Amino acid sequence: MQNLITASLPWLLNPENPSVRYWTLVDILDRPANDPEVQEARAAIVQQPLVKELFALQHAKGFWGEETKPHTAQGTGTVLSLLYMLGVPPDKRTIAGCDSFLKFCQHESGGFSMTKTLRSGIFPCTTSLHLPFLIYYGLDDDPRVQSAFAFLIEEMSSEDALDCGRYQHRDCLWGAIAALTGLAVLPADMRSAQSKRVVKRLANVLLDAKYDFKAEHKRWLTFGVPRAWDLLSALKALAAHNYARDPRFAPLLELFLSRQDRQGRWLCGSVSRTWPIEKRNQPSKWITLDGLRLFKHAEF
């Protein structure tokens, strides 16, 4: 890991991208919150043009886009996910956004649906992928968020939890990635024997899958920003639950490593059309940062 850090660290620490610099200081170099460089980087985050633009688009009631459609490309869920990724600190604006998101997407079962009154066909995915920003923005004690976690654990406990029509009714690997990502931020007081069984089952689905990276899973080798269903996402989800030392993890990690350039960087293969923060087919600071986070989890 040290050679990898040495190769890419100065690039990631460049002040031109204060968000990447902040997360590199905190997640890779273990700098504390009161470190002067950390504080300087975080102060610079909210001054970025994109962050200012996003908050300028926020409605007075807290939502973005259309109030009742938080999952659109310019909707509340999308914006909050991006603000979380950028390291924007919690404040009254993000809290208002989270409240609006929960108000207009949470189904009576606790899960987050595309339409509040209907149980969406990708219910577990839409629930899982939004839990990280809700926890980051301080809603871990909110009963609505706890209800969402309880729903996710119960839903993923069923035998057919990953049966998805979009995946030809096989175990949906994307669903496993999403659920593991959500459960990675499960509050400690909600962890149980049941949640541990769910994590183990989901991890085994990813680790035992018969991947074909020359055909069916070829797109998994195209890494995207801000989010994509790719090999890196699977590895991050597994590492977050301490599976990076599993022997089945090693060949997947080696494949990811093989995509690096000589400067220890990875290329960006896809971007958001709404708010692109990287350029396609160019070295990606965000993907490289995630690569270092992955190795940090794996303790290389």
Secondary structure, DSSP 8 states (H G I E B T S, - for coil): -HHHHHHHHHHHT-TTSHHHHHHIIIIIS---TT-HHHHHHHHHHTTSHHHHHHHHT--TTS--S-TT-TTSTTSHHHHHHHHHHHT----HHHHHHHHHHHHHHB-TTS-B-SSTTS--TTHHHHHHTTHHHHHHTT-TT-HHHHHHHHHHHHHHTSTTTTB-GGGTTSB-HHHHHHHHHHHTT--GGG--HHHHHHHHHHHHHHHH----TTTTTGGGGS-EES--SSHHHHHHHHHHTT-TTSTTHHHHHHHHHTT--TTS-EE--EE-SSS--S-TTSEEHHHHHHHHHHHHHHT-
